[in-house]
């Protein structure tokens, strides 16, 4: 391999000069060109953006894939290697099984082995189906967050920030070169002034005067050369400072882009949690409607106020404590339960109930509820024991028992 020795020597000389200048600055033996306050603020904001982007990116990855700390880095690296290989092979990355889907698989297999017709097996199947839906919703959320939030953050760190760091290193080298040229010019001028001093002819021979004049001319040439190098170094420094300034000012656009990505992340997370909430409400209704059958006469509710709909008192027991409206003559029980507008509440025996959780009515036959409000409730003949009739002012409709705390 051919080496350009002249260039190699020149690069080594530049590196040595920069190292000397940097060392002398650290020990306070050399002057340093200071950047203006606005430039320093841009540098500080860029560093903060980079540092917090790294932390947010890392913690979001932990949020989306909650693995133990010791395994997280290994799994993240494995996933990236897998994605890289599939990208190079121009193939689609297969979707990974989420923890919820894996749990659903275990529950389904357990139900098949323990007996799908048993109460425990039926419940395992119902819960497993819901966990599968939750897992699918989680996978969609992870996919959306990865594309709309993690990828832009990672692109900034691996793209724009690398460019900024590279230009900042170049600017630092240009500054060291500039300050080294300033120091060289200062020393040349000091030597020129010393050499130009008039010698004492009484104590110095004429030959020394000639040597002094010759040295003065040499230092004058050295000053001219140093001034030329300083002008070149100043031009290169100013040019690089402008390039770096433009890149640093682009951090504002980065903030705008990250803001949009953050809003999309929040929307996808809200959608995910809403889906989970609906799935769990459906599961709750299914389990609530079957718990009296699965555990006849043995289910005992908590005496304390319920912390969730599933921990409320037994539906059958709650329904039994509500006064029942006598059957309307000539009207079958099912019709009496459906025609709410034609049936008046009992004259006495209705009860007050406090709403535990917000409830959104599924149709016009149901009554929407707000947490902590008080309503009047009673039962109608032939009604599903999971439901009661609730009244609030002039509005009336069916309400789920699991959302109520019956008051004495």
C-alpha positions as CSV (number, residue, x, y, z in Angstrom):
1,X,0.0,0.0,0.0
2,X,1.4,3.4,-1.0
3,X,1.6,6.1,1.7
4,X,1.7,9.8,1.1
5,X,4.5,10.6,3.6
6,X,4.1,14.3,3.1
7,X,0.4,14.2,3.9
8,X,1.0,11.8,6.8
9,X,3.6,14.1,8.3
10,X,1.3,17.1,7.8
11,X,-1.6,15.4,9.6
12,X,0.7,14.3,12.4
13,X,1.9,17.9,12.8
14,X,-1.7,19.3,12.9
15,X,-2.7,16.7,15.4
16,X,0.3,17.5,17.6
17,X,-0.4,21.2,17.4
18,X,-4.0,20.7,18.4
19,X,-3.0,18.5,21.3
20,X,-0.6,21.2,22.5
21,X,-3.2,23.9,22.2
22,X,-5.8,21.9,24.0
23,X,-3.4,21.0,26.8
24,X,-2.3,24.6,27.3
25,X,-5.9,25.7,27.4
26,X,-6.7,23.2,30.1
27,X,-3.8,24.5,32.2
28,X,-4.7,28.1,31.6
29,X,-1.5,28.7,29.6
30,X,-3.2,29.7,26.3
31,X,-6.1,31.8,25.2
32,X,-9.3,30.2,24.0
33,X,-11.8,31.6,21.4
34,X,-15.2,31.7,23.1
35,X,-18.4,31.2,21.2
36,X,-21.2,33.7,21.6
37,X,-24.0,33.2,24.1
38,X,-26.6,32.3,21.5
39,X,-24.4,29.6,20.1
40,X,-23.7,28.2,23.6
41,X,-27.5,28.1,24.2
42,X,-28.0,26.2,21.0
43,X,-25.3,23.7,22.0
44,X,-26.9,23.2,25.5
45,X,-30.3,22.7,24.0
46,X,-29.0,20.2,21.5
47,X,-27.3,18.2,24.2
48,X,-30.4,18.2,26.4
49,X,-32.5,17.0,23.4
50,X,-30.1,14.2,22.7
51,X,-29.9,13.0,26.4
52,X,-33.6,13.1,27.0
53,X,-34.4,11.5,23.7
54,X,-32.2,8.6,24.6
55,X,-33.8,8.2,28.0
56,X,-37.4,8.4,26.6
57,X,-36.6,6.0,23.8
58,X,-35.0,3.5,26.3
59,X,-37.9,3.7,28.8
60,X,-40.6,3.5,26.1
61,X,-39.0,0.3,24.8
62,X,-39.1,-1.1,28.4
63,X,-42.8,-0.1,28.6
64,X,-43.7,-1.8,25.4
65,X,-41.7,-4.9,26.2
66,X,-41.7,-5.2,30.1
67,X,-38.9,-7.8,30.5
68,X,-36.6,-8.2,33.5
69,X,-33.7,-5.7,33.3
70,X,-31.1,-8.4,32.9
71,X,-32.9,-9.8,29.8
72,X,-34.1,-6.6,28.3
73,X,-30.9,-5.6,26.5
74,X,-30.3,-9.1,25.2
75,X,-33.9,-9.3,23.8
76,X,-33.8,-5.8,22.4
77,X,-30.5,-6.6,20.6
78,X,-31.9,-9.9,19.3
79,X,-35.0,-8.2,18.0
80,X,-33.0,-5.6,16.1
81,X,-30.7,-8.2,14.6
82,X,-33.7,-10.2,13.5
83,X,-35.3,-7.1,12.0
84,X,-32.1,-6.2,10.2
85,X,-31.8,-9.7,8.7
86,X,-35.4,-9.7,7.5
87,X,-34.9,-6.2,6.0
88,X,-31.8,-7.3,4.1
89,X,-33.7,-10.4,2.9
90,X,-36.6,-8.2,1.8
91,X,-39.0,-10.2,3.9
92,X,-41.7,-9.2,6.3
93,X,-40.8,-9.5,10.0
94,X,-43.1,-12.1,11.6
95,X,-45.4,-10.8,14.4
96,X,-44.3,-11.9,17.9
97,X,-46.6,-13.5,20.4
98,X,-47.5,-11.2,23.3
99,X,-47.6,-12.2,26.9
100,X,-51.4,-12.0,26.9
101,X,-51.7,-14.3,23.9
102,X,-49.3,-16.7,25.5
103,X,-51.4,-16.7,28.7
104,X,-54.5,-17.3,26.6
105,X,-52.9,-20.3,25.0
106,X,-52.0,-21.8,28.4
107,X,-55.5,-21.2,29.6
108,X,-57.0,-22.9,26.6
109,X,-54.8,-25.9,26.9
110,X,-55.5,-26.1,30.6
111,X,-59.3,-26.1,29.9
112,X,-59.0,-28.8,27.4
113,X,-57.0,-31.0,29.7
114,X,-59.0,-30.3,32.9
115,X,-62.4,-30.5,31.2
116,X,-63.9,-27.8,29.0
117,X,-67.4,-28.6,30.3
118,X,-66.5,-28.1,34.0
119,X,-67.2,-24.7,35.6
120,X,-63.4,-24.1,35.9
121,X,-62.8,-25.2,32.3
122,X,-65.6,-22.9,31.0
123,X,-64.2,-20.0,33.0
124,X,-60.7,-20.7,31.7
125,X,-62.0,-20.6,28.2
126,X,-63.8,-17.3,28.7
127,X,-60.9,-15.6,30.3
128,X,-58.5,-17.1,27.8
129,X,-60.5,-15.6,24.9
130,X,-60.4,-12.2,26.5
131,X,-56.7,-12.5,27.2
132,X,-56.2,-13.3,23.5
133,X,-58.1,-10.2,22.5
134,X,-56.0,-8.2,25.0
135,X,-52.8,-9.6,23.5
136,X,-53.9,-8.7,20.0
137,X,-54.7,-5.2,21.1
138,X,-51.3,-5.0,22.8
139,X,-49.5,-6.1,19.6
140,X,-51.3,-3.5,17.6
141,X,-50.4,-0.8,20.1
142,X,-46.7,-1.9,20.2
143,X,-46.6,-1.9,16.4
144,X,-48.2,1.5,16.2
145,X,-45.9,3.0,18.9
146,X,-42.8,1.5,17.3
147,X,-43.6,3.1,13.9
148,X,-45.0,6.4,15.0
149,X,-42.9,7.1,18.1
150,X,-39.8,5.0,18.5
151,X,-38.7,5.0,14.9
152,X,-38.6,8.9,14.7
153,X,-36.7,9.1,18.0
154,X,-34.2,6.5,16.8
155,X,-33.8,8.1,13.4
156,X,-32.9,11.4,15.1
157,X,-30.2,9.8,17.3
158,X,-28.8,7.7,14.5
159,X,-29.1,10.3,11.8
160,X,-29.4,14.0,12.6
161,X,-27.5,13.8,15.9
162,X,-24.6,12.0,14.3
163,X,-24.3,14.7,11.7
164,X,-24.5,17.4,14.4
165,X,-21.8,15.6,16.5
166,X,-19.5,15.2,13.4
167,X,-19.8,18.9,12.6
168,X,-19.2,19.9,16.2
169,X,-16.0,17.9,16.3
170,X,-14.9,19.6,13.1
171,X,-15.7,23.0,14.6
172,X,-13.7,22.1,17.7
173,X,-10.7,21.3,15.5
174,X,-11.1,24.5,13.6
175,X,-11.2,26.5,16.8
176,X,-8.0,24.8,18.0
177,X,-6.3,25.6,14.7
178,X,-7.5,29.2,15.0
179,X,-6.2,29.6,18.5
180,X,-2.9,27.9,17.6
181,X,-2.5,30.4,14.8
182,X,-3.2,33.3,17.2
183,X,-0.6,32.0,19.6
184,X,2.0,31.5,16.8
185,X,1.4,35.1,15.5
186,X,1.7,36.5,19.0
187,X,5.1,34.8,19.5
188,X,6.3,35.8,16.1
189,X,5.5,39.5,16.8
190,X,7.2,39.3,20.2
191,X,10.4,37.8,18.6
192,X,10.3,40.4,15.8
193,X,10.1,43.3,18.3
194,X,13.0,41.8,20.3
195,X,15.1,41.4,17.2
196,X,14.4,44.9,16.0
197,X,15.7,46.5,19.2
198,X,18.8,48.8,18.4
199,X,22.0,47.2,19.8
200,X,24.5,49.1,22.0
201,X,27.5,49.8,19.6
202,X,29.8,50.5,22.5
203,X,29.5,47.0,23.8
204,X,28.4,45.2,20.7
205,X,30.5,44.7,17.5
206,X,29.1,45.8,14.1
207,X,28.9,42.1,13.2
208,X,26.2,41.6,15.9
209,X,24.2,44.5,14.5
210,X,24.2,42.9,11.1
211,X,23.1,39.6,12.6
212,X,20.4,41.4,14.5
213,X,19.1,43.1,11.4
214,X,19.0,39.8,9.5
215,X,17.1,38.2,12.4
216,X,14.6,41.0,12.4
217,X,13.9,40.5,8.7
218,X,13.5,36.7,9.3
219,X,10.9,37.3,12.0
220,X,9.1,39.9,9.9
221,X,8.6,37.1,7.2
222,X,7.5,34.8,10.0
223,X,4.9,37.4,11.1
224,X,3.6,37.7,7.6
225,X,3.3,34.0,7.2
226,X,1.5,33.7,10.6
227,X,-0.9,36.4,9.7
228,X,-1.8,34.6,6.4
229,X,-2.3,31.3,8.3
230,X,-4.5,33.2,10.8
231,X,-6.7,34.6,8.1
232,X,-7.2,31.2,6.5
233,X,-7.9,29.6,9.9
234,X,-10.4,32.4,10.8
235,X,-12.2,31.9,7.5
236,X,-12.5,28.1,8.0
237,X,-13.6,28.6,11.6
238,X,-16.3,31.1,10.6
239,X,-17.6,28.8,7.8
240,X,-17.7,25.8,10.1
241,X,-19.4,27.8,12.8
242,X,-22.2,28.8,10.4
243,X,-22.7,25.2,9.3
244,X,-22.9,24.0,12.9
245,X,-25.2,26.8,13.8
246,X,-27.7,26.0,11.1
247,X,-27.7,22.3,12.2
248,X,-28.3,23.3,15.8
249,X,-31.1,25.6,14.9
250,X,-32.7,22.6,13.2
251,X,-33.3,21.2,16.7
252,X,-36.5,23.3,16.8
253,X,-37.9,21.3,13.8
254,X,-36.9,18.2,15.6
255,X,-38.9,19.2,18.6
256,X,-42.0,19.9,16.4
257,X,-41.6,16.5,14.8
258,X,-41.2,14.7,18.2
259,X,-44.3,16.6,19.5
260,X,-46.4,15.2,16.6
261,X,-45.0,11.7,17.2
262,X,-45.8,12.1,21.0
263,X,-49.4,13.0,20.2
264,X,-49.8,10.0,17.9
265,X,-48.3,7.8,20.7
266,X,-50.8,9.1,23.2
267,X,-53.7,8.5,20.8
268,X,-52.6,4.9,20.1
269,X,-52.1,4.3,23.9
270,X,-55.6,5.7,24.6
271,X,-57.1,3.5,21.9
272,X,-55.3,0.5,23.4
273,X,-56.5,1.1,26.9
274,X,-60.1,1.7,25.7
275,X,-60.0,-1.6,23.9
276,X,-58.7,-3.3,27.1
277,X,-61.5,-1.7,29.1
278,X,-64.2,-2.9,26.7
279,X,-62.8,-6.4,26.6
280,X,-62.7,-6.6,30.4
281,X,-66.2,-5.2,30.8
282,X,-67.5,-7.9,28.4
283,X,-65.6,-10.6,30.4
284,X,-66.9,-9.2,33.6
285,X,-70.5,-9.4,32.4
286,X,-69.9,-13.0,31.2
287,X,-68.5,-14.1,34.6
288,X,-71.1,-12.1,36.5
289,X,-73.9,-13.8,34.7
290,X,-72.5,-17.3,35.4
291,X,-71.0,-17.0,38.9
292,X,-74.4,-17.7,40.5
293,X,-74.7,-20.9,38.4
294,X,-71.1,-22.0,39.0
295,X,-71.2,-21.4,42.7
296,X,-74.8,-21.8,43.7
297,X,-75.5,-20.6,47.3
298,X,-71.7,-20.4,48.1
299,X,-70.6,-17.0,46.7
300,X,-70.2,-14.4,49.4
301,X,-69.4,-10.8,48.6
302,X,-67.2,-8.4,50.5
303,X,-68.7,-6.4,53.3
304,X,-66.4,-3.5,52.4
305,X,-67.3,-1.2,49.4
306,X,-66.2,-2.9,46.3
307,X,-62.9,-1.7,44.6
308,X,-64.0,-3.2,41.3
309,X,-67.2,-4.5,39.7
310,X,-66.0,-8.1,40.1
311,X,-65.7,-7.7,43.9
312,X,-69.3,-6.6,44.5
313,X,-71.8,-8.7,46.3
314,X,-73.4,-11.7,44.8
315,X,-75.7,-10.8,41.9
316,X,-78.4,-13.3,43.0
317,X,-78.2,-12.1,46.6
318,X,-78.4,-8.4,45.5
319,X,-81.4,-9.1,43.3
320,X,-83.1,-10.9,46.1
321,X,-82.9,-7.9,48.4
322,X,-84.6,-5.6,45.8
323,X,-88.4,-5.4,46.1
324,X,-90.2,-7.0,43.1
325,X,-93.1,-5.3,41.3
326,X,-96.1,-7.6,41.2
327,X,-96.9,-9.0,37.9
328,X,-99.3,-6.9,35.9
329,X,-102.6,-8.7,35.3
330,X,-102.8,-10.2,31.8
331,X,-99.2,-9.4,31.0
332,X,-96.5,-12.0,30.7
333,X,-93.4,-11.5,32.9
334,X,-91.1,-10.9,29.9
335,X,-93.3,-8.2,28.5
336,X,-93.5,-6.5,31.9
337,X,-89.7,-6.4,31.9
338,X,-89.4,-5.0,28.4
339,X,-92.2,-2.4,28.5
340,X,-90.5,-0.1,31.0
341,X,-92.5,3.0,30.1
342,X,-95.8,1.2,30.8
343,X,-94.8,0.0,34.3
344,X,-94.7,2.3,37.2
345,X,-92.2,1.7,40.1
346,X,-93.6,0.1,43.3
347,X,-95.3,2.6,45.6
348,X,-93.0,1.5,48.4
349,X,-89.9,-0.7,48.9
350,X,-87.7,0.9,46.3
351,X,-84.1,1.3,47.3
352,X,-81.4,3.9,46.8
353,X,-78.1,2.8,45.3
354,X,-74.7,4.6,44.9
355,X,-73.0,4.2,41.5
356,X,-69.5,2.8,41.8
357,X,-68.2,3.3,38.3
358,X,-69.2,5.2,35.1
359,X,-71.3,3.2,32.8
360,X,-72.2,4.1,29.2
361,X,-75.6,2.9,28.0
362,X,-75.4,0.4,25.2
363,X,-78.9,1.3,23.8
364,X,-82.0,3.3,24.7
365,X,-83.2,0.6,27.1
366,X,-80.3,1.2,29.4
367,X,-79.5,4.1,31.7
368,X,-76.1,5.8,31.6
369,X,-74.4,6.1,35.0
370,X,-71.9,8.4,36.6
371,X,-69.7,7.4,39.5
372,X,-70.9,8.5,43.0
373,X,-74.4,9.6,41.9
374,X,-77.4,8.2,43.8
375,X,-80.3,6.6,41.9
376,X,-83.5,4.7,42.7
377,X,-83.5,1.0,41.8
378,X,-86.0,-1.8,41.8
379,X,-86.6,-5.1,40.0
380,X,-89.3,-6.3,37.6
381,X,-90.6,-9.8,37.2
382,X,-88.7,-12.0,34.7
383,X,-85.7,-9.7,34.6
384,X,-82.2,-11.0,34.3
385,X,-80.7,-11.0,37.9
386,X,-77.7,-9.2,36.6
387,X,-79.8,-6.1,35.9
388,X,-82.1,-3.7,37.8
389,X,-84.3,-0.8,36.8
390,X,-82.8,2.5,37.7
391,X,-84.4,5.9,37.8
392,X,-82.8,9.3,37.9
393,X,-85.3,12.2,37.6
394,X,-87.5,11.6,34.6
395,X,-85.1,9.1,33.0
396,X,-85.4,5.3,33.5
397,X,-83.6,2.3,32.2
398,X,-81.8,-0.9,33.0
399,X,-78.6,-0.8,35.0
400,X,-76.0,-3.5,35.8
401,X,-76.0,-4.7,39.4
402,X,-72.2,-4.9,39.5
403,X,-71.9,-1.1,39.1
404,X,-74.0,-0.4,42.2
405,X,-73.7,-0.3,45.9
406,X,-77.1,-0.9,47.4
407,X,-77.9,1.4,50.4
408,X,-80.0,0.4,53.3
